[in-house]
Amino acid sequence: MSTRIVVVGGGTAGARLAQRLPVTLLGEEPHAPYNRVLLADVLAGRYAPEVIALPGTREPVRLGVRAVRIDRAARTVVCADGSLVGYDRLVLATGSNPVLPPLRGLRGPGGAELPEGVHAFRTLDDCQALRDRVRPGVRAVVIGGGLLGVSAARALAALGAEVVLTQQGERLMERQLDEHASALLREHVESLGVEVHTECRVSGLRQRDGEVTAVELADGFVLDAQVVVLACGVRPRVALAREAGLAVATGIVVDDELRTSDPAIHAIGDCAEHGGRVYGLAGPALDQADALTEVLLAEAPALANAAPTATPTPTHPRVGDRPATGYTGTRALTRLTLGGAQPLDLAAFGDATPQPGDDVVQLTDATRRAYRKVVVRGDRLVGGVLLGDLAAVGTLARAWEGDEALPDEAPLLHLLTHDGGSS
């Protein structure tokens, strides 16, 4: 008898697994799985929605189906339409939900729906709703100056909106960038016509007849707004797992085999917490899907007969010439391209804040608006930031991801040359 594998969630992690193994995939969204990283490009009009679709998954795929309960005793998933889907192995790839901040006036009449004009920025439907509303000259306020907020602001600016970007922290993308890099990023965002406010706390929204009209700041200032985008981060979507009695901390707790507290249930992607960490990034989601593929193949070798002939190359550790079953973590690199008359590329990895005793190398080219910085601790590269010139990012990323000792004979400055010090 074949092993029935059911995957709940059609995002990056779930779709990757469905590309590699015969599974039943339940996707809540009506759209075929797509690359969420490119949503800002869809919003800006750079890509049509179909362009960001992920490579075809194996049948069967059920779209527009919401899982509402897991019956662990019967090993079935109960769906909102009343259907039951039986499983031998269940994989939760439920992703994450946008964080909705506790703002006055955030909820419309009845307290359930957001006011008209207020949108999260997480799905293709969010993009379509924003594109339907945004016209040249529309006043748009983006709440949140992290990666998501910066991406949304530049996309809205590309549509001709008058955009204000508010960030409660001291600088943009403060989790990834140091002070100098963030200042350069701010200059670029402002060159796109975006008005940036940092150290700026939003306290509430004003609305009239259920439609947003303004954003209130804690200092009493009011920003007129016809559109408000909530880009305040995401949190793992764990309600289904928690209600099923699975161990949940910040995310669904999994071991090195991506297994939850129920041996028949695994979790991968944004909803999973491994080693006390929730990644919330595409790279780790792909790594986890690849690792889980090998775990499931090891448990049920017959699955290999139904697997596609061409599979993605596993990105998790290998032992000799055999893939190692299990997941040991991911060193994730953040990359972003901001459009405009002079596009800006940026990349960040690891911890770019030096500790006492660390070696730091920085190169700044003001005329080209380029900035490069790496932090070395002992003989290991522990973090870096690059803006404007990413020629060295491949070599730097490999050195960091591999956690290998840097060669003694190579001066640290070579780490930031165009060839990454390979010559």
C-alpha positions, 0 to 999 in steps of 0.5 A, spaced: 500 500 500 502 506 498 503 512 503 498 517 503 502 524 504 497 530 505 500 537 505 496 543 508 499 549 505 500 551 498 506 556 499 513 555 497 515 549 502 508 546 501 509 547 493 516 544 493 515 538 497 509 537 492 514 538 486 518 532 489 513 527 492 506 524 490 502 528 495 495 531 496 496 538 497 490 542 500 491 550 498 487 555 501 488 560 496 484 559 489 491 561 485 496 555 483 502 556 488 506 562 487 513 565 489 511 570 494 518 574 494 515 577 488 509 580 490 512 587 490 513 586 483 506 584 481 504 590 485 508 595 481 506 592 475 513 589 473 510 582 473 503 579 471 501 574 476 502 568 472 509 569 471 510 568 479 507 561 479 512 556 481 513 550 477 508 545 476 506 540 482 504 533 482 497 531 482 492 532 486 492 539 488 486 542 491 485 549 491 481 554 495 480 548 500 481 550 507 483 545 512 479 547 519 481 541 523 486 535 524 483 528 527 489 525 529 486 519 532 482 517 525 488 521 521 484 525 517 484 532 515 477 536 516 476 541 510 471 547 511 467 544 505 465 538 509 470 533 506 475 529 509 482 527 507 485 521 510 493 521 511 499 516 513 503 522 513 501 529 514 505 535 513 503 542 515 506 548 511 501 553 513 505 559 513 504 565 516 499 571 517 500 578 517 501 582 524 495 586 525 498 592 530 493 594 535 491 601 532 485 605 534 480 604 528 483 598 525 477 594 525 471 597 521 463 596 523 462 590 527 469 589 528 471 584 523 473 587 517 479 592 516 476 599 513 476 600 506 482 602 503 486 598 509 490 592 506 495 587 509 501 585 504 501 578 504 497 574 498 496 575 490 489 577 492 492 583 497 496 585 490 490 585 486 486 589 491 491 594 492 492 595 484 484 596 484 485 602 489 491 605 487 491 611 482 496 616 480 496 621 486 493 617 491 495 618 498 498 611 501 501 610 508 505 604 509 506 602 516 512 598 517 519 599 515 522 592 514 523 588 508 516 588 506 514 595 508 520 598 503 518 593 498 511 595 498 513 603 498 517 602 492 511 598 489 506 603 490 511 609 488 511 605 481 504 606 481 504 613 482 501 614 489 504 619 494 507 614 499 509 615 506 513 610 509 513 610 517 517 606 521 517 605 529 524 604 529 530 608 528 532 606 521 529 602 515 530 594 515 534 595 522 534 587 523 538 586 516 542 593 515 547 597 519 546 604 520 550 606 514 547 601 510 540 603 512 542 611 511 543 609 504 537 605 503 533 611 506 536 616 501 534 611 495 527 610 497 526 618 498 529 618 491 523 614 489 518 620 491 517 616 498 516 620 504 520 616 510 519 617 517 523 613 522 522 613 530 515 614 528 509 610 532 502 610 529 497 610 534 490 609 530 486 610 524 481 615 522 475 612 518 469 615 515 463 610 513 467 604 513 473 607 509 480 610 511 481 617 511 487 618 515 493 615 520 494 618 527 501 618 529 503 618 537 505 625 537 499 628 535 500 629 527 495 626 522 497 623 515 491 623 510 491 617 507 486 613 502 490 607 502 494 604 508 498 598 507 500 594 514 507 591 513 508 590 520 511 583 520 508 576 520 507 570 525 507 563 524 500 560 522 499 555 528 492 555 530 490 548 526 496 545 530 495 548 536 487 546 536 490 539 534 494 538 541 501 539 537 507 542 541 507 550 539 512 555 542 512 561 537 511 556 531 510 549 531 515 545 534 519 540 530 525 536 531 531 534 526 526 530 521 521 536 521 517 532 525 512 535 530 510 532 537 505 527 533 510 522 529 505 522 523 505 529 522 511 534 520 511 541 519 516 546 514 516 553 512 514 559 516 510 555 521 515 551 523 520 552 529 526 548 529 532 549 534 528 554 537 528 558 531 522 560 526 526 563 519 520 566 515 524 566 509 524 562 502 531 559 503 530 555 509 523 553 507 526 550 501 531 547 505 526 544 510 522 541 504 528 538 501 530 535 507 523 532 509 523 529 502 529 525 504 526 523 510 520 521 507 523 517 502 527 513 507 521 511 511 517 509 504 522 507 499 516 506 494 515 513 494 521 514 490 518 510 484 513 515 483 518 521 484 519 525 478 525 524 474 528 531 475 528 533 482 531 540 485 538 539 488 537 538 495 541 544 499 541 540 506 547 537 508 550 531 505 554 525 508 559 522 503 555 521 496 548 520 500 544 526 502 543 526 509 536 525 512 534 530 517 535 538 517 540 542 521 538 549 520 539 554 514 544 560 514 539 565 510 541 571 506 536 576 504 536 580 498 532 585 495 532 589 488 529 596 489 527 599 482 527 606 480 531 610 475 537 608 478 535 601 481 539 599 488 541 592 490 542 590 497 544 583 500 545 582 508 547 576 511 549 573 518 550 578 524 553 585 521 554 588 528 561 587 530 563 585 537 569 586 541 575 583 538 572 582 531 575 584 525 571 589 520 572 591 513 568 597 510 568 600 503 564 606 501 564 609 494 559 615 494 559 616 487 556 609 485 552 609 492 555 603 493 557 600 500 560 593 503 562 591 509 564 584 512 565 582 520 570 576 521 570 573 528 577 569 529 577 565 522 570 565 520 566 570 516 560 572 521 556 577 517 556 582 512 552 588 508 552 590 501 549 595 497 549 597 490 555 593 488 553 585 489 559 582 485 562 579 491 556 576 494 556 569 491 563 568 494 561 571 501 555 567 501 558 561 500 564 562 505 558 564 510 554 559 509 559 553 509 562 556 515 569 554 513 575 557 516 578 563 511 585 562 508 590 565 512 594 568 506 588 572 504 588 579 506 581 581 509 580 586 504 580 581 498 573 579 501 570 585 498 573 585 492 569 584 485 571 576 485 570 575 493 578 574 494 578 568 489 584 571 485 
